[in-house]
Amino acid sequence: MHTKEEQMKAFGRLLDIMDDLREKCPWDRKQTNESLRPNTIEETYELCEALIQDDKNNICKELGDVLLHVVFYAKIGSETGDFDIKDVCDRLCDKLIFRHPHIYGTEKADTEDKVLSNWEQLKMKEKDGNKMVLSGVPSSLPTLIKAYRIQDKARGVGFDWEERSQVWRKVKEEISEFEAEVEQMDRKKAEAELGDVLFSLVNAARLYKLNPDNALEHTNQKFIRRFNYLEQHTIQEGRNLKDMTLEEMDAIWNEAKRLEK
């Protein structure tokens, strides 16, 4: 691994290149916070995909793309006189020091749960206690992640199950209510109950320290792999999926499952 001096030199090189691009490149010179935002979202999702695939080479590449956007926004901020990359780094460092009193102060936190609890309480202090607990959850978050963060925020102020095993009664209750509404074919009520089922399952995942978003994405990728195998196998046989029976497709699907193992 590189020394801290080498890392700082590389970061300085990036800042110099950003200065050049902003001055000399017609595209880079034209960009604004608003125009960059969609690209930032795309780059963030590409990083998340590399992370879920544990593709080390691609993680490194996508981290660079995200870092470019951080530097780009800071450069725009420096041009308007609002802030620059030093301000960004200083505010982050100050926040990290403030939120880690067990490292930089006299607070004690021997467990992960204690650290997280302190973190949420310190965030409230930063806001002078005037902001609502859930106001820190961005409204634009994907719904599954948002549900997790909402529950985690509530946990930070003590609104949580006393024993995590208690959540299963709630999960079963919500599933029963969903089944009842589906039987009645009331779409609006069934959708509301489905939301409750999903919310309770996210809560269960959180209590057992599982990430529901990662879990679902792994299942998405697994389904894609198996379905692609099914489709490729069918094409090789000169057939069409629409002409196959469910039993025939299941046989190839099960073969894909066996090959994965």
C-alpha positions as CSV (number, residue, x, y, z in Angstrom):
1,M,0.0,0.0,0.0
2,H,1.0,3.6,-0.6
3,T,2.3,6.0,2.1
4,K,0.2,8.9,3.3
5,E,2.5,11.3,1.5
6,E,1.9,9.4,-1.8
7,Q,-1.8,9.4,-1.2
8,M,-1.8,13.2,-0.6
9,K,0.3,13.7,-3.7
10,A,-2.2,11.7,-5.8
11,F,-5.1,13.8,-4.3
12,G,-3.3,17.0,-5.1
13,R,-2.8,15.8,-8.7
14,L,-6.5,15.2,-8.9
15,L,-7.2,18.7,-7.7
16,D,-4.8,20.1,-10.3
17,I,-6.5,18.1,-13.1
18,M,-9.9,19.3,-11.9
19,D,-8.6,22.9,-12.2
20,D,-7.4,22.3,-15.7
21,L,-10.6,20.6,-16.9
22,R,-12.8,23.4,-15.4
23,E,-10.7,26.0,-17.2
24,K,-10.0,24.4,-20.5
25,C,-12.7,21.7,-21.3
26,P,-15.9,23.0,-22.8
27,W,-18.0,20.2,-21.2
28,D,-16.5,20.5,-17.7
29,R,-16.7,24.3,-17.8
30,K,-20.4,24.1,-18.5
31,Q,-21.4,21.9,-15.6
32,T,-23.4,23.0,-12.6
33,N,-24.6,21.3,-9.4
34,E,-27.9,20.7,-11.1
35,S,-26.5,19.2,-14.3
36,L,-24.1,16.9,-12.4
37,R,-26.7,15.5,-10.0
38,P,-28.1,12.8,-12.3
39,N,-24.6,11.6,-13.1
40,T,-23.7,11.5,-9.4
41,I,-26.7,9.3,-8.8
42,E,-25.7,7.0,-11.6
43,E,-22.1,6.8,-10.4
44,T,-23.2,6.0,-6.9
45,Y,-25.4,3.1,-8.1
46,E,-22.5,1.8,-10.2
47,L,-20.3,1.8,-7.1
48,C,-23.0,0.0,-5.2
49,E,-23.2,-2.7,-7.9
50,A,-19.5,-3.2,-7.7
51,L,-19.7,-3.5,-4.0
52,I,-22.5,-6.1,-4.0
53,Q,-20.4,-8.1,-6.6
54,D,-17.3,-7.7,-4.5
55,D,-15.4,-6.8,-7.7
56,K,-12.3,-5.2,-6.2
57,N,-11.0,-3.8,-9.5
58,N,-14.4,-2.2,-10.3
59,I,-14.8,-0.9,-6.7
60,C,-11.5,1.0,-7.1
61,K,-12.7,2.4,-10.5
62,E,-16.1,3.4,-9.3
63,L,-14.7,5.0,-6.1
64,G,-12.7,7.2,-8.4
65,D,-15.8,8.2,-10.3
66,V,-17.6,9.1,-7.1
67,L,-14.5,11.0,-5.8
68,L,-14.4,13.0,-9.0
69,H,-17.9,14.2,-8.3
70,V,-17.0,15.2,-4.8
71,V,-14.0,17.2,-6.1
72,F,-16.2,18.7,-8.9
73,Y,-18.9,20.0,-6.5
74,A,-16.1,21.4,-4.2
75,K,-14.6,23.2,-7.3
76,I,-17.9,24.8,-8.2
77,G,-18.3,25.8,-4.5
78,S,-14.9,27.5,-4.6
79,E,-15.8,29.4,-7.8
80,T,-18.9,30.8,-6.1
81,G,-17.0,31.6,-2.9
82,D,-19.2,29.3,-0.8
83,F,-16.7,26.6,0.1
84,D,-13.8,24.6,-1.2
85,I,-12.4,21.1,-0.7
86,K,-10.6,22.2,2.5
87,D,-13.9,23.3,4.0
88,V,-15.5,20.0,2.9
89,C,-12.7,18.0,4.6
90,D,-12.6,20.2,7.7
91,R,-16.3,19.9,8.3
92,L,-16.1,16.1,7.9
93,C,-13.2,15.8,10.2
94,D,-14.9,18.0,12.8
95,K,-18.1,15.9,12.6
96,L,-16.2,12.6,12.9
97,I,-14.3,13.9,16.0
98,F,-17.5,15.2,17.6
99,R,-19.4,12.0,17.0
100,H,-16.6,9.7,18.3
101,P,-16.1,11.0,21.9
102,H,-15.1,7.5,22.9
103,I,-12.0,8.0,20.7
104,Y,-11.4,11.7,21.0
105,G,-13.0,12.4,24.4
106,T,-13.8,10.7,27.7
107,E,-17.0,8.9,26.6
108,K,-17.0,5.1,26.9
109,A,-18.4,2.9,24.2
110,D,-17.3,-0.7,24.2
111,T,-19.9,-2.2,21.8
112,E,-21.2,-1.4,18.3
113,D,-24.7,-0.8,19.7
114,K,-23.4,1.8,22.2
115,V,-21.4,3.6,19.4
116,L,-24.6,3.8,17.2
117,S,-26.7,5.0,20.1
118,N,-24.2,7.7,20.9
119,W,-24.0,8.6,17.2
120,E,-27.7,9.3,17.0
121,Q,-27.8,11.3,20.2
122,L,-24.8,13.4,19.1
123,K,-26.6,14.1,15.8
124,M,-29.5,15.5,17.7
125,K,-27.2,17.7,19.7
126,E,-25.7,19.0,16.5
127,K,-29.2,20.1,15.5
128,D,-29.8,21.7,19.0
129,G,-32.6,19.2,19.5
130,N,-34.9,21.3,17.3
131,K,-35.2,18.9,14.4
132,M,-37.5,16.0,14.4
133,V,-35.9,12.6,14.8
134,L,-36.8,11.3,11.3
135,S,-36.0,14.5,9.5
136,G,-32.5,13.2,8.9
137,V,-33.8,10.5,6.6
138,P,-33.6,11.8,3.0
139,S,-37.0,11.6,1.2
140,S,-35.3,10.5,-2.0
141,L,-33.8,7.3,-0.6
142,P,-34.9,4.0,-2.2
143,T,-37.9,2.8,-0.2
144,L,-36.2,-0.3,1.2
145,I,-33.2,1.6,2.5
146,K,-35.5,4.4,3.7
147,A,-37.6,1.9,5.8
148,Y,-34.3,0.6,7.4
149,R,-33.1,4.1,8.2
150,I,-36.4,5.2,9.6
151,Q,-36.4,2.2,12.0
152,D,-32.8,2.7,12.9
153,K,-33.4,6.4,13.7
154,A,-36.3,5.5,16.0
155,R,-34.1,2.9,17.7
156,G,-31.6,5.6,18.4
157,V,-34.0,7.3,20.8
158,G,-35.2,4.0,22.4
159,F,-38.3,3.3,20.2
160,D,-37.6,-0.4,19.6
161,W,-38.5,-3.9,20.7
162,E,-37.2,-5.0,24.1
163,E,-36.3,-8.4,22.7
164,R,-35.7,-8.9,18.9
165,S,-37.6,-12.1,18.9
166,Q,-40.8,-10.1,19.6
167,V,-40.7,-8.9,16.0
168,W,-41.9,-12.2,14.6
169,R,-45.3,-11.9,16.2
170,K,-45.7,-8.6,14.4
171,V,-44.5,-10.1,11.1
172,K,-47.0,-12.9,11.3
173,E,-49.8,-10.5,12.3
174,E,-49.0,-8.3,9.3
175,I,-48.9,-11.3,6.9
176,S,-52.3,-12.5,8.2
177,E,-53.8,-9.0,7.7
178,F,-52.4,-8.9,4.2
179,E,-53.8,-12.3,3.3
180,A,-57.2,-11.3,4.6
181,E,-57.3,-8.1,2.5
182,V,-56.1,-10.0,-0.6
183,E,-59.0,-12.5,-0.1
184,Q,-61.4,-9.5,-0.1
185,M,-59.8,-8.2,-3.3
186,D,-59.7,-4.6,-1.9
187,R,-56.7,-3.4,-3.8
188,K,-56.1,-0.2,-1.8
189,K,-56.3,-2.0,1.6
190,A,-54.2,-5.0,0.3
191,E,-51.5,-2.6,-0.9
192,A,-51.4,-0.9,2.5
193,E,-51.1,-4.2,4.3
194,L,-48.4,-5.3,1.9
195,G,-46.5,-2.2,2.9
196,D,-46.9,-3.2,6.5
197,V,-45.6,-6.7,5.8
198,L,-42.5,-5.3,4.0
199,F,-41.9,-2.8,6.7
200,S,-42.1,-5.5,9.4
201,L,-39.7,-7.7,7.5
202,V,-37.2,-4.9,7.2
203,N,-37.5,-4.4,10.9
204,A,-36.8,-8.0,11.5
205,A,-33.7,-7.9,9.3
206,R,-32.5,-4.8,11.2
207,L,-32.9,-6.5,14.6
208,Y,-30.9,-9.5,13.4
209,K,-28.2,-7.2,11.9
210,L,-29.0,-8.2,8.3
211,N,-29.1,-5.7,5.5
212,P,-32.4,-6.2,3.6
213,D,-31.3,-4.2,0.6
214,N,-28.1,-6.3,0.1
215,A,-30.1,-9.5,0.7
216,L,-32.7,-8.6,-1.9
217,E,-30.0,-7.5,-4.4
218,H,-28.2,-10.9,-4.0
219,T,-31.5,-12.6,-4.7
220,N,-32.0,-10.4,-7.7
221,Q,-28.6,-11.3,-9.1
222,K,-29.2,-15.0,-8.3
223,F,-32.5,-14.9,-10.2
224,I,-30.9,-13.1,-13.2
225,R,-28.1,-15.7,-13.4
226,R,-30.5,-18.6,-13.3
227,F,-33.0,-17.1,-15.7
228,N,-30.2,-16.2,-18.1
229,Y,-29.1,-19.9,-17.9
230,L,-32.6,-21.0,-18.7
231,E,-32.9,-18.6,-21.7
232,Q,-29.4,-19.5,-23.1
233,H,-30.1,-23.2,-22.7
234,T,-33.4,-22.8,-24.5
235,I,-31.8,-20.8,-27.4
236,Q,-29.1,-23.5,-27.8
237,E,-31.9,-26.1,-28.3
238,G,-33.5,-23.9,-30.9
239,R,-36.6,-23.4,-28.8
240,N,-38.5,-20.4,-27.4
241,L,-39.4,-19.9,-23.7
242,K,-43.0,-19.1,-24.7
243,D,-43.4,-22.5,-26.3
244,M,-42.1,-24.4,-23.2
245,T,-44.2,-25.8,-20.4
246,L,-43.5,-24.7,-16.8
247,E,-42.3,-28.2,-16.0
248,E,-39.7,-28.0,-18.7
249,M,-38.5,-24.6,-17.6
250,D,-38.4,-25.8,-13.9
251,A,-36.1,-28.7,-15.0
252,I,-33.6,-26.3,-16.5
253,W,-34.0,-23.9,-13.6
254,N,-33.1,-26.7,-11.2
255,E,-30.1,-27.6,-13.3
256,A,-28.9,-24.0,-13.0
257,K,-29.3,-24.2,-9.2
258,R,-27.3,-27.5,-9.1
259,L,-24.5,-25.9,-11.1
260,E,-24.2,-23.0,-8.7
261,K,-23.7,-25.4,-5.9
